[in-house]
Amino acid sequence: MNEAVANPFSPPRPRTLADLGLNPTMMRDILLKTIYRRSLQRVSEMASAVAMPVPLTQELVDQLREDKMIEAMGSLTASGTEEMRYQLSEQGNMRARDALTQSEYYGAMPVPLDAFRQQSERQSVKNVRITPERLSGAMGHLILPRNFLRDLGPAIASGRSVLLYGPPGNGKSSISNGIRDALGDHVFVPRAVEYSGQIITVYDPIVHQRVAVAEPDQGMVSALRRPQGFDTRYVKCRRPAVITGGELELSMLDLTYNPVSRTYQAPLQMKATGGVFIVDDLGRQAESPQKLINRWIVPMEAGYDILALQSGEKFIVPFDTLVIFSTNFHPNELFDGAALRRVFFKIKIDGPTKDEFLQVFALVAKAKGMPLDEESLIHLLRTRYAEIDHVYANYHAPFLIDQILAMNAYENEPPHMTPELIDRAWANLFVEDSDFGH
């Protein structure tokens, strides 16, 4: 598919050094540090390493040659192509080492904060058009309560905050992931952002799922070829989904400074730009839910966040993420009225009905290769669920079936269920107070 059609908001590839929007000294220092750290000799290698078009990299190399920082070593013939080799001069080595004492960052040229803001606006999650068909397609593998998608759709389409609440084990986490899948398209994530001479790394392979781009490798682009594609200082990714749980702390929402490398790492919500930020198990964090929601109030309502450098200087970054809170607690136990009003959509997820539970059970059994047995199901519903007032949860089905399959495997029998096996599996589903006597 044509890149321009598939991604109408692709960041344009820079045609001049000025298009990069960076201080010339910073660009030269990053190139010198990259050559020094990676022992690069060819311009094509340098261009790939610093995520710049070859012609602009060559222009930067020529400037450094004029400044006596780089020396030509002669051409190298390989695979029918001839490419000049370069090395750092003694002066260039000294400058690279000096630059590394100021900041260990090297590699891809950063994107100026203003350019990051503009790109975030172009690919805003609020601009994604969610249709009922698209949402049901992403959630098609889930058995959901009646009218649930009808209530969820407007919340996602608005790009506003969502609180999913209800009893545990009914798929709130799966639904949160399905929302990310429903967004469907791609965004461009900067490898790093520059503000006030400081570099903030953003692209994180743990968070961001990179999308293969069908175009020639940056390093092999001919110097005569017209600039095309997109600015490779960005990485084309699926819309991100940052998922946190009980480990979330307020400090994770601030810039992380590395005193050794003298660089910053973007906070979680900045990495989630253009995607979804999921706070799972709200109420299980060390910080109170009230404190967490207070930290989010301005970003969620204003669409921007305020971060601070080590110096104390504060600056504004885009806050363009769909925030989803998921909890097993009742909202009134977590927030006061004012805070609760800040969460725009509040959607309850109840456990399944008996019929819905049977649908889930049948789907899971089929997926896991477990034949259904009518006598066993009747026993499960009439005997075991009667003990807990027929309160069903979606996690029960995979739990019980996995238990029975483990018993089958241990006893060297083919997958099958019986009332006795149901009872043995049920015993692992709940722990009674009487099981731990004093």
Residue pairs with C-beta under 8 A, 6 or more apart in sequence:
3 10
3 213
3 215
3 229
3 230
4 10
6 186
7 186
7 188
7 230
7 236
9 119
9 122
9 123
9 188
10 188
10 229
10 230
10 231
11 115
11 119
11 188
11 230
11 231
11 233
11 234
12 230
12 231
13 53
13 227
13 228
13 229
13 230
13 231
13 232
14 20
14 52
14 53
14 56
14 227
14 231
15 227
16 56
17 24
17 27
17 56
17 59
17 60
20 27
20 52
20 56
20 109
20 233
21 111
21 112
21 114
21 115
22 109
22 110
22 112
22 194
23 197
26 194
26 197
27 60
27 109
28 60
28 63
28 64
28 67
28 69
29 95
29 96
29 99
30 50
30 105
30 106
30 107
30 109
31 46
31 50
31 57
31 60
31 61
31 64
32 64
32 69
32 88
32 92
32 95
32 96
32 99
33 96
33 99
33 100
33 105
33 106
34 40
34 46
34 49
34 50
34 106
34 107
35 46
35 70
35 86
35 88
35 92
35 96
36 88
36 92
36 93
36 96
36 97
36 100
36 106
37 100
37 106
38 45
38 49
38 106
40 46
40 49
41 73
41 76
41 85
41 86
41 87
42 76
42 83
42 84
42 85
42 86
43 54
43 57
43 58
43 61
43 83
43 84
43 86
44 54
44 83
44 219
44 220
44 221
45 219
46 57
46 61
47 53
47 54
47 56
47 57
47 218
47 219
47 221
48 217
48 218
48 219
49 107
49 108
50 57
50 107
50 108
50 109
51 107
51 108
51 109
51 191
51 218
51 231
51 232
51 233
52 60
52 109
52 232
52 233
53 218
53 221
53 227
54 218
54 219
54 221
54 222
54 223
55 223
55 227
58 223
61 70
61 86
64 70
64 92
65 71
65 72
65 86
68 89
68 91
68 92
69 88
69 89
69 91
69 92
69 95
70 86
70 87
70 88
70 89
70 92
71 86
71 87
71 88
71 89
71 92
72 84
72 85
72 86
73 84
73 85
73 86
73 87
74 84
74 85
75 82
75 83
75 84
75 85
76 82
76 83
76 84
76 85
88 96
100 106
102 262
103 199
103 261
103 262
103 263
104 260
104 261
104 262
104 263
105 192
105 199
105 201
105 261
105 262
105 263
107 191
108 191
108 192
108 232
108 233
109 233
110 190
110 191
110 192
110 193
110 194
110 199
110 200
110 233
111 119
111 190
111 191
111 192
111 193
111 194
111 231
111 233
111 234
112 193
112 194
112 195
113 193
113 194
113 195
113 315
113 317
116 190
116 193
116 202
116 317
116 318
117 317
117 318
119 188
119 190
119 234
120 273
120 274
120 318
120 320
121 318
121 320
123 187
123 188
123 274
124 159
124 274
124 320
125 159
125 183
125 239
125 274
125 275
125 276
125 320
125 321
125 322
126 158
126 159
126 320
128 157
128 159
128 183
128 184
128 185
128 239
129 157
130 153
130 156
130 157
130 182
130 183
132 149
132 150
132 153
134 182
134 184
135 149
135 152
135 153
135 156
135 182
136 149
137 182
138 178
138 179
138 181
138 182
138 184
139 149
139 175
139 178
139 182
142 171
142 174
142 175
142 178
143 352
143 356
143 359
143 360
143 363
143 394
144 171
144 175
145 349
145 350
145 352
145 356
148 347
148 349
151 345
151 347
152 162
152 175
152 179
152 347
154 345
155 162
155 344
155 345
155 347
156 162
156 179
156 182
156 183
156 322
158 344
158 345
159 322
160 300
160 322
160 344
160 345
161 296
161 300
161 322
161 323
161 324
161 325
161 342
161 343
161 344
161 345
162 322
162 323
162 324
162 325
162 343
162 344
162 345
162 346
162 347
163 282
163 324
163 325
163 326
163 327
163 331
163 343
163 345
163 346
163 347
164 172
164 175
164 176
164 324
164 325
164 326
164 327
164 347
164 349
165 172
165 326
165 327
165 328
165 329
165 330
165 331
165 346
165 347
165 348
165 349
166 172
166 328
166 348
166 349
166 350
166 351
167 328
167 350
167 351
167 393
168 328
168 393
168 395
169 351
169 393
169 394
169 395
169 396
170 349
170 350
170 351
170 352
170 393
170 394
170 395
171 349
171 394
171 395
172 280
172 326
172 327
172 349
173 243
173 278
173 280
173 326
175 349
176 241
176 243
176 276
176 278
176 280
176 324
176 326
177 241
177 243
177 278
179 276
179 322
179 324
180 238
180 239
180 241
180 275
180 276
183 239
183 275
183 276
184 239
185 239
186 211
186 236
186 237
186 238
186 239
187 236
187 237
187 238
187 239
187 240
187 273
187 274
187 275
188 230
188 231
188 234
188 235
188 236
188 237
189 202
189 203
189 208
189 234
189 235
189 237
189 240
189 271
189 273
189 274
190 202
190 203
190 233
190 234
190 235
191 201
191 202
191 203
191 233
191 234
191 235
192 199
192 200
192 201
192 202
192 203
192 233
193 199
193 200
193 202
193 266
194 200
195 309
195 315
196 309
196 313
196 315
198 263
198 264
198 309
199 263
199 264
200 255
200 263
200 264
200 265
200 266
200 270
201 263
201 264
201 265
201 266
202 266
202 270
202 271
202 273
203 235
203 237
204 266
204 271
207 240
207 242
207 271
207 272
208 235
208 237
208 238
208 240
208 271
209 237
209 238
209 240
210 235
210 236
210 237
211 236
211 237
211 238
213 229
213 236
215 228
215 229
218 232
230 236
238 275
239 274
239 275
239 276
240 271
240 272
240 273
240 274
240 275
240 276
241 272
241 275
241 276
241 278
242 268
242 269
242 271
242 272
242 275
242 276
242 277
242 278
242 321
243 278
243 280
244 252
244 268
244 277
244 278
244 279
244 280
245 279
245 280
245 281
245 284
246 281
246 284
246 285
247 285
248 279
248 285
248 287
248 292
249 285
249 286
249 287
250 287
250 291
250 292
250 295
252 267
252 268
253 267
253 268
253 269
253 295
254 267
254 307
254 308
255 264
255 265
255 266
255 267
255 307
255 308
255 309
256 264
256 265
256 267
257 263
257 264
257 309
257 310
258 264
258 265
264 309
267 307
268 277
269 277
269 299
269 305
269 319
269 321
270 305
270 307
270 317
272 321
273 318
273 319
273 320
273 321
274 320
274 321
275 321
275 322
276 321
276 322
276 323
276 324
277 321
277 322
277 323
277 324
278 324
278 326
279 292
279 323
279 324
279 325
279 326
280 326
281 326
281 327
281 328
282 289
282 292
282 325
282 326
282 327
282 329
282 334
283 289
283 327
283 328
283 329
283 333
283 334
285 292
289 327
289 334
289 335
290 334
290 335
290 336
290 339
293 335
293 339
293 342
293 343
294 339
296 323
296 342
297 339
297 342
298 304
298 305
298 306
299 305
299 319
300 319
300 323
300 342
300 344
301 342
302 319
303 318
303 319
303 320
304 316
304 317
304 318
304 319
305 316
305 317
305 318
305 319
306 314
306 315
306 316
306 317
307 314
307 315
307 317
308 314
308 315
309 315
325 343
327 334
331 340
331 343
331 346
332 340
335 343
340 346
351 391
351 392
351 393
351 394
352 359
352 360
352 392
352 393
352 394
353 392
354 381
354 390
354 392
356 392
357 392
357 394
357 396
357 397
358 377
360 394
360 397
361 372
361 377
361 397
361 401
362 372
363 397
364 370
364 397
364 398
364 401
365 371
365 372
365 397
365 401
368 398
368 401
368 402
368 405
368 415
369 415
370 401
370 404
370 405
370 415
370 416
370 417
371 415
371 416
371 417
372 417
373 416
373 417
373 418
375 418
375 419
376 417
376 418
376 419
376 421
376 422
379 419
379 422
379 423
380 400
380 422
380 426
381 390
384 422
384 423
384 426
385 391
385 392
388 430
396 429
399 425
399 428
399 429
400 422
400 425
400 426
400 429
401 417
403 424
403 425
403 428
403 429
404 415
404 417
404 421
404 422
404 424
404 425
405 415
407 421
407 424
407 425
408 414
408 415
408 416
408 421
